[in-house]
């Protein structure tokens, strides 16, 4: 199987387990995983790279979600099957990464810093999505944490199962994108579960609903490390929806994945 590997699974698994996974499946390393490893604490980075087999191309590398969305909008076709998006390169991880001997150049440090800033901005965007979500789910207007979770659960089920409903939201966003940027995205009626455009919208809607469940509709919650991590975890889940499975120990992403892909493999 093609299985997306996320940071929580990599960090929470033994070296032997990761080797076993590499031998049994085609593990996929999204760009977000590589960048998360490089920007974590040095000792954690070393531990992560030590877990991969010291062989050529132990995992399949894949571009970020934004690149896959551009592929679909430019070519007007889905980016799946996911293996068609694997980077066609042969590589080995620099052994100095697993020995705490790697020195980043100033340019590399600056690039990683810019990526961390973009992650913070993405978390802010998640809050903004949550604020306007009740436009599509009126029952959530004024929702306060501790109230009955049924409106949240019902909304999540609708996002996961009612593709026509998701297409309606996509159509509205598509019109806004065209009006603002003059870009023409694929017609709503042709996108389905094979398109990352639809999967992106599904998972981001679920994340916005989960935010409301935790913090409320009118929350002025400040950006936290947890929220940044939640935002980054979304990318694993999105790419996982186009793959055969997702390896994660994150309970929230596991919930999202089970909702939208109940027929696929969730490895925890």
N, C-alpha and C positions, 0 to 999 in steps of 0.2 A: 504493500500500500504506500501511497504518497501521504506522509504524515507531517504536519507542521509542528515543529518543536518550539515551545515557548520558554521564556526565562525561568518561570517558576518550576517547570518540570526539569529543566537542565540543572538548576541549583539544588533541587530537592532529591535528585537521583544520584546513585553511586556511579563511579566510572564503569563498573561492570555492566550496569543497567544500560547506560548510554551506548556502550559497545554492542550489547545485545540488540538494542533498538536499531542501530546502524546496520547490523547484519540481517535483521528481519524485515526492515522496511526501508523505503527511500525517505530519509528524514529531510525535511525542508527547513532551511534557515532563512527566514525573511530578513530583510535589511534591518528591521527594527531590533532583532535579536543581536545581530553583530554589533550594532551601535550601543545597545544597552550593556552588553558585556564590556565594551571598551570604555564606557563612562561610569562603570560601577567602581567600588573600592578596589585598589590594586590586588589585595589578597583574594577577593572574590573573582576578579578577572582571571587570575592565575588558576584558581580552582576550576573555573568553567572550561578553559582551554585544555587543561590536563585531562578532562573527561573524554575528549574526542580521540578516536583512533588515530595513530600517527601514520596515516596513509594518504594517498592522493585523493582529493575531493571526497572527504568523509560524509559531507552533507551537500544537498543541492542548494545553491544560492538563488535567490529570486529578488527582483526589484521591489521597491516599496509600493504601497497601495496607490499612491498618487500616480506613479508611473504606469501602473496597470489600468487605472482609470483613463489616463491620457491615451493609452493604446486603444481602448474601446471607443472613446469619443472621436479619435482621429480615423480609425479604421471602420467604425460602425459595425463592429462584430465583437462577440464576447472574447475575453482573454483566455477562457478555458478551452481545452483541457489544460490544467495548471502546468503540466510538464512542458508545454510549448513555451512557457515563460522562464524556464530555468536558464540561468546565465551559462552560455556555452563556453565555459573556460575550464581549464585544468589548473588546479592550485593545491598548495599545501599551506596549512596554517604555520606562520613563522614560529619556530620552536621557542624563540625568546619570549613569546607571549605567555607561555606556560612555565617560564622560569624566572619571571620578574626581571628580565634583562632587556626589555624592549623600551627604547626611548622614542617618544613621539616627537616629531618635528614641530616647530612653532605653527606651521601651516595646518598640520593635522590637529593640534590642540585647538586652534581657532575654529576649525570645521566642526569638531565635536562640541565646542561651546555653543556654536550657532545652532546645532541640532538640539541641544538641551533647551535653548531659548524657545525654539519652535515647539518643543514638547509642552512647555509651560503655556504658550499661546494656544496650543491645541486643547489643553485642559480648560482654559477660559472659554474656548468655543463650545466645549461640552456643556458648560453652565448656560451659555447663551441659548443653546438648543433646548435645554430643559425649560427655560423661561417661556419659550413660545410653543412648547409641545401641546399645551391644552387647546391650541387652535385646532388641532386634529383630534384631540380627546377631551371634549368639554367636561366630562365627569371629573377631570383632574383639576379643574379650576379651584384654587384655594386649598389644594390638598396639603394636609399637615401630617408629619411623621407620627405614627401611632394610631392613625385612623385605620379603618378597615383596608386591608391590602387588596381587596377584590377589584376595585377599579384599575389598579396597577396591573394585576394579573390578567384581567380581561383585555387591557390594552396590549400587553405583551403577546398574548395569544393571537390577537388580531394581526399584529405586526408579523408574527412568525408564520401564520397560516393563510392570511387573506392577501394573496399576491395582487389582486385587482386594487385593493385598498392602498397597498404600497405604491403601485403604479400611479394612482391618483396623486399621491404626495410627490412622487418623482416628477409627474407632469407639471405640477405647480412650481417646483424648484427649477425645472428645465426652462419654463417660461421666464422666471426671474433671472436666470443665468443669461438667457438670450437678450433680455432687455438691458441688463447691466453690462455684459461683456461682448454682446453680439455673436456669441458662440452658439452653434447649433449642435445639440447633443442628440443621440439616437432617439427615435420615436418611442414613446412609452409602450406601445402595444408589442414591440419586438423584444423588449427586455424581459428576461425570466431568471430563474435560479442559476443559470449558467453565467450570468453577467455579474461582474464585480460591482457595477453601478447599483444593481438591486441589493446585493448582499451588503454593500457599504451602507446603504440607507437603512436596511433592516437592523444591522448591529448598532448603528449610531442612534437609532430610535430607541432600541432596547436600553442602551446606555443612558440616554436622557431620562427614560422612564425609571430606571434604577436610581438615578440621581434624585429624582422627585421622591421616590419611596424612602430614601435615606434622609434627605435634608429638607424636603418640602418644596412646594411650587414657588413660594416667594422667598426662598432662602437667599441670603447675601453671603453665603459660605465662601471663605477665602480659599485660594489655591493651596492645596497641601501636597505633600509627597505622595500620599495615597491616591489623590485624584490624578496626579500626573501619571502614576503607574497604571491606574484604571484606563486612562486615555491611550497609553502605549499598548496595553493589553488588547485593545480593540482591534489593532492591526493583525495580531495573530489569529484572532477569531475570524476576521473577514477572509483572510487568505485560507484559513482552515475550511471555510464553507465551500471553497472550490476544490478542495483536496479530498482524499479519502478518509482523513481523520485528523484529530488534534490531540497533541500530548500536552496536557496542562494540569497543574495542581491548584489553579485559581478557581475557586468555587463559583464566582460570578461569571467568568468566561465559560466555564463548564455548563452553567445554567443556560446562558445565551445559545451555546452551541447545540445543546440538547433540544432547545426550543425550535431552532431553525433547521437543524439537520438531525432529526431523531433517527434517521436510517444510517447515519455514518458512525465511525468509530471514535469514541471519546476515551482516551487513554490517560489515566490518572494514577 
